[in-house]
Amino acid sequence: MAPASLRRFRFGRSSVEARSGETVLAALARRGWPSLVRSVRYHRPRGPSCGVGDCTGCLVRINGVPNQRACRRVVHEGDVVRSENSWPSPAWDLLGVTDHLLPHGLDTVHGLRRPALLTGLYQRAVRHLAGFGNPPDFVGVGERSGLSARSAEVVVVGAGRSGRGLAGALVRAGVRPLLLERDPSSGAGLPPGVELLPETTATFLPPPEPPGAGFSLLGFDAERRGLVVRARSVVVATGGYDAALLFEGSDRPGVVTADLALSSARLPLGKSVVVGGGARARAVVDRLGSDAAAVVAFGEIGPDLAQVASGLGVPLYPRSRVVRSLGRGHVRGLEVARRDGGGHFRLRCSSIVLAHRRLPNAQLLFQAGAIRRWSAVPGAYYPETDGAGRTAVPGLFAVGAAARPEDSATPEWEDVARAIVAGGSAAGPSPTPGGPRSELLPYYRELLGERRRGKWVVCPCEDVLLQELEVASARGFRGLEVIKRYTGVGTGLCQGRYCLPEAILVLAILERREPTEVGYITQRPPLVPTPLGALASAAGEFDREAVP
Amino acid sequence: VSLGRDDYRTVVVGAGIVGLYTAYHLARAGAGPIAVLDRGFLSSGGSGRNGGGVRQQWETRATIRLAREAVEGYRRFGREFGHNLWFRQGGYLFLAENRAELERLGRVHEVVRSEGLPSRLLDAEEVGRRVPGIAEGTVVGGAFLGSDGTVYPFPAVWGLYEALRRVGVEVALGVEALGVRSGSGRIEAVRTSAGTVRTASVVNAAGGWSGEFSRSCGLEVPNVATRHEILATEPMKPFLDPMVVRASDGLYFSQTMRGELVGGITVPHAPGTQRGVPSSARFVTTMARALVGLIPRLSGLGVLRAWTGFYDDTPDGFPLIGEDPRLPGFVHANGFGGHGFMLAPSASRRVASAVLGEKVDLDPREFSPARFLGTSGAPSAERLQLG
């Protein structure tokens, strides 16, 4: 018998111990680097990269249900966890040969048409390369039916710093908010009067119909049960995330974001090169300590970071470009180029931590109809908000990193709470900041001039290559909406979080126009893949609802 | 945005599959110069929003014949346009939940077979073999035709767009057609957001917006735009071959080449063509309930995204193909009821004939726009408007 605080689960043929409340990824990471899945199309080696449940690098099949994120799933006693999309294992995958046989990728738009006799065979092969896992096993193993239907005056999505801060202010203003948190987080430190639903993912927030009516927020809980919250006001405090970066082999296992490096799942990162020159990179260096191998930044390196790094004896490479990751399979090093005309050089490391750009988790706001405003730094769309967090949608508020770049002034929680209590009305447009231009545009312009040897994967979820964007562009197809449909970029499981921010910049260069002129996609619900069972259980809630 | 010329022989309104195909047939007939206008981006309308189904099982001979020729068109598409549609003939399987539905499918099946297509009636057990995991007792049987199938719609748009540019057809994106100007009883010019251009004929292939465009040209038409919604799940390894359709609630779904289940279901929507109206909770949850009810093992599968588009419906279920007798030079290519993509290769040839003043190879009682003048439409009706 395992002690009460330990859980046992099966992973492949072995039995693994996990601490209470630990995720599958964290438990596996204590045994070494977890190889869990191969990519679609080319069966490229992949590793956990985002740490926040959005990338496809830690997909596993749990109790017969495919495509679950090991980094999100808390271990339950007796769980059966299996790797996906590989045979015999993700480390040694027979179909990994696809990657080598197709060094320039597979042109599915024009290719594989001839000879006509073989089209059936091509279709079978391509269908088999698509998708990560098999359909779920019979009848909802590990899926509980049942719906949790709630109502609240105010629901706050996200129990991070901003969500908690605002929840406290709401209590002081006499409102008892319902707080949803995707992470397995405890209610410790919450002000009395705040109810927390941990491990609960808000996934679909349609604009109220008619405008001004209350919100119906759809989501699901840790048991993947459905949740509907009816609320007069919704506050989105979903924070930010660390962006990906495009370079050759940027999808290699060992390339991770700062989110993952700073997460509670302590992956064996080993010696790591940190990319970025600001506060986020500094936090990563603090965490890595003597495992920090170097700091590489596109521009200058901030004085705080420089001081910490030199204290640890970590070399600094400002004004540098990440050209390619090195290694077969896992990262073994990094090739860097000096942007001021110096040559290429190589750094040895076993992981690369991306801490160069923090982007907003604003998708829920755009689903609900918030207006988008481009911010050249960091190069992302933010919701249009006023000084009290109001958006253009009555009753919809945005606070924290989801609402504005992290270094800009944040409103006082008391002001936001007062606006919510008063019944938030539409915001007037706030002044568009004149701000500097994105430093990433000239960076990517230089990078696209590099000689390419291997694949540059823009969209790791669907294995879309940079070359495919270039072909589409050269053929006269313009704008992100069209390129999305042409190449599939942005249509994968991460909903475009890790490819669209880079694709916008690349297209701006290819189309010789501003990032804003490249356009953006319509934010399609749901926010993250949402179990059909959870949605089905909520159907009765909407049977009589008017549809626009 | 501006247009390259100030006069054209034909201006096609709508750069969807029907408009592009029509322009292609016209260009091949040497009937240039031609412009195709679209107020949105390429594939922004129904041609970029449909479920990719291509079927030949219909209630009426007229539609079956048109659909059969369309299937041949899509089979040839790769050779003709150099783009791969991934036309996979995995069949269309219509489910019957009870005896009455099975009888209706039996009647459809008789018409389909009499047109020389080898459709089959299946019992519940055979349906179960083709839909792995289907819940027991949910069907009593079905109708199946193996040469029906699915395409990946986008490459059809790209292939036609590139072919048109090669033969000198101007495809102007971001240009909206606002109306027409007529003189001595026929079309003289079309007014656009990029100025007025002279033209001898205008083709209305505006999909969901074709009713609005006809009306803005002073032509009362029965077209009604209806919003429909659709969703896609996470991609999986292949497990389902046919497109599955259920008549009772309009449920349809298939597994695409990318592994996603893509499908929709009928939920009531108010008519109208307002852009930017997002997916509804009612649709997403209703669709999920129907899918899980039919195939319970799918309950753990994630929904990846949902989107909306418009059907361009007519009262009798037949499209409007041909010149409008009230305004010579104004040619209809609309009213496809959500099946423009299915019928485009064959229907657009007839549209081109109408523009060229040739005899249109269709029964005017079913397809002529004139059938709604003074009468309520075709003597028969095409009611198999699902999937």
Boltz contact constraints between the chains, C-beta under 6 A:
constraints:
  - contact:
      token1: [A, 65]
      token2: [B, 300]
      max_distance: 6.0
  - contact:
      token1: [A, 67]
      token2: [B, 234]
      max_distance: 6.0
  - contact:
      token1: [A, 109]
      token2: [B, 155]
      max_distance: 6.0
  - contact:
      token1: [A, 110]
      token2: [B, 82]
      max_distance: 6.0
  - contact:
      token1: [A, 110]
      token2: [B, 83]
      max_distance: 6.0
  - contact:
      token1: [A, 112]
      token2: [B, 84]
      max_distance: 6.0
  - contact:
      token1: [A, 113]
      token2: [B, 78]
      max_distance: 6.0
  - contact:
      token1: [A, 113]
      token2: [B, 84]
      max_distance: 6.0
  - contact:
      token1: [A, 123]
      token2: [B, 88]
      max_distance: 6.0
  - contact:
      token1: [A, 126]
      token2: [B, 257]
      max_distance: 6.0
  - contact:
      token1: [A, 127]
      token2: [B, 238]
      max_distance: 6.0
  - contact:
      token1: [A, 127]
      token2: [B, 257]
      max_distance: 6.0
  - contact:
      token1: [A, 130]
      token2: [B, 235]
      max_distance: 6.0
  - contact:
      token1: [A, 130]
      token2: [B, 258]
      max_distance: 6.0
  - contact:
      token1: [A, 130]
      token2: [B, 259]
      max_distance: 6.0
  - contact:
      token1: [A, 131]
      token2: [B, 235]
      max_distance: 6.0
  - contact:
      token1: [A, 131]
      token2: [B, 236]
      max_distance: 6.0
  - contact:
      token1: [A, 131]
      token2: [B, 237]
      max_distance: 6.0
  - contact:
      token1: [A, 131]
      token2: [B, 259]
      max_distance: 6.0
  - contact:
      token1: [A, 134]
      token2: [B, 237]
      max_distance: 6.0
  - contact:
      token1: [A, 135]
      token2: [B, 236]
      max_distance: 6.0
  - contact:
      token1: [A, 135]
      token2: [B, 239]
      max_distance: 6.0
  - contact:
      token1: [A, 136]
      token2: [B, 297]
      max_distance: 6.0
  - contact:
      token1: [A, 136]
      token2: [B, 300]
      max_distance: 6.0
  - contact:
      token1: [A, 136]
      token2: [B, 301]
      max_distance: 6.0
  - contact:
      token1: [A, 138]
      token2: [B, 297]
      max_distance: 6.0
  - contact:
      token1: [A, 139]
      token2: [B, 296]
      max_distance: 6.0
  - contact:
      token1: [A, 139]
      token2: [B, 297]
      max_distance: 6.0
  - contact:
      token1: [A, 140]
      token2: [B, 299]
      max_distance: 6.0
  - contact:
      token1: [A, 143]
      token2: [B, 299]
      max_distance: 6.0
  - contact:
      token1: [A, 143]
      token2: [B, 300]
      max_distance: 6.0
  - contact:
      token1: [A, 206]
      token2: [B, 281]
      max_distance: 6.0
  - contact:
      token1: [A, 216]
      token2: [B, 281]
      max_distance: 6.0
  - contact:
      token1: [A, 218]
      token2: [B, 281]
      max_distance: 6.0
  - contact:
      token1: [A, 479]
      token2: [B, 41]
      max_distance: 6.0
  - contact:
      token1: [A, 481]
      token2: [B, 41]
      max_distance: 6.0
  - contact:
      token1: [A, 482]
      token2: [B, 41]
      max_distance: 6.0
  - contact:
      token1: [A, 482]
      token2: [B, 42]
      max_distance: 6.0
  - contact:
      token1: [A, 485]
      token2: [B, 43]
      max_distance: 6.0
  - contact:
      token1: [A, 485]
      token2: [B, 48]
      max_distance: 6.0
  - contact:
      token1: [A, 485]
      token2: [B, 154]
      max_distance: 6.0
  - contact:
      token1: [A, 524]
      token2: [B, 305]
      max_distance: 6.0
  - contact:
      token1: [A, 524]
      token2: [B, 307]
      max_distance: 6.0
  - contact:
      token1: [A, 525]
      token2: [B, 279]
      max_distance: 6.0
  - contact:
      token1: [A, 525]
      token2: [B, 306]
      max_distance: 6.0
  - contact:
      token1: [A, 526]
      token2: [B, 303]
      max_distance: 6.0
  - contact:
      token1: [A, 529]
      token2: [B, 234]
      max_distance: 6.0
  - contact:
      token1: [A, 529]
      token2: [B, 302]
      max_distance: 6.0
  - contact:
      token1: [A, 529]
      token2: [B, 304]
      max_distance: 6.0
  - contact:
      token1: [A, 530]
      token2: [B, 302]
      max_distance: 6.0
  - contact:
      token1: [A, 530]
      token2: [B, 303]
      max_distance: 6.0
  - contact:
      token1: [A, 531]
      token2: [B, 300]
      max_distance: 6.0
  - contact:
      token1: [A, 531]
      token2: [B, 302]
      max_distance: 6.0
  - contact:
      token1: [A, 532]
      token2: [B, 288]
      max_distance: 6.0
  - contact:
      token1: [A, 532]
      token2: [B, 291]
      max_distance: 6.0
  - contact:
      token1: [A, 532]
      token2: [B, 292]
      max_distance: 6.0
  - contact:
      token1: [A, 532]
      token2: [B, 298]
      max_distance: 6.0
  - contact:
      token1: [A, 532]
      token2: [B, 299]
      max_distance: 6.0
  - contact:
      token1: [A, 532]
      token2: [B, 301]
      max_distance: 6.0
  - contact:
      token1: [A, 533]
      token2: [B, 292]
      max_distance: 6.0
  - contact:
      token1: [A, 533]
      token2: [B, 299]
      max_distance: 6.0
  - contact:
      token1: [A, 535]
      token2: [B, 284]
      max_distance: 6.0
  - contact:
      token1: [A, 535]
      token2: [B, 285]
      max_distance: 6.0
  - contact:
      token1: [A, 535]
      token2: [B, 288]
      max_distance: 6.0
  - contact:
      token1: [A, 536]
      token2: [B, 288]
      max_distance: 6.0
  - contact:
      token1: [A, 536]
      token2: [B, 289]
      max_distance: 6.0
  - contact:
      token1: [A, 536]
      token2: [B, 292]
      max_distance: 6.0
  - contact:
      token1: [A, 538]
      token2: [B, 285]
      max_distance: 6.0
  - contact:
      token1: [A, 539]
      token2: [B, 285]
      max_distance: 6.0
  - contact:
      token1: [A, 539]
      token2: [B, 286]
      max_distance: 6.0
  - contact:
      token1: [A, 539]
      token2: [B, 289]
      max_distance: 6.0
  - contact:
      token1: [A, 542]
      token2: [B, 281]
      max_distance: 6.0
  - contact:
      token1: [A, 542]
      token2: [B, 282]
      max_distance: 6.0
  - contact:
      token1: [A, 542]
      token2: [B, 285]
      max_distance: 6.0
  - contact:
      token1: [A, 545]
      token2: [B, 282]
      max_distance: 6.0
  - contact:
      token1: [A, 547]
      token2: [B, 267]
      max_distance: 6.0
  - contact:
      token1: [A, 547]
      token2: [B, 269]
      max_distance: 6.0
  - contact:
      token1: [A, 547]
      token2: [B, 280]
      max_distance: 6.0
  - contact:
      token1: [A, 547]
      token2: [B, 282]
      max_distance: 6.0
  - contact:
      token1: [A, 548]
      token2: [B, 277]
      max_distance: 6.0
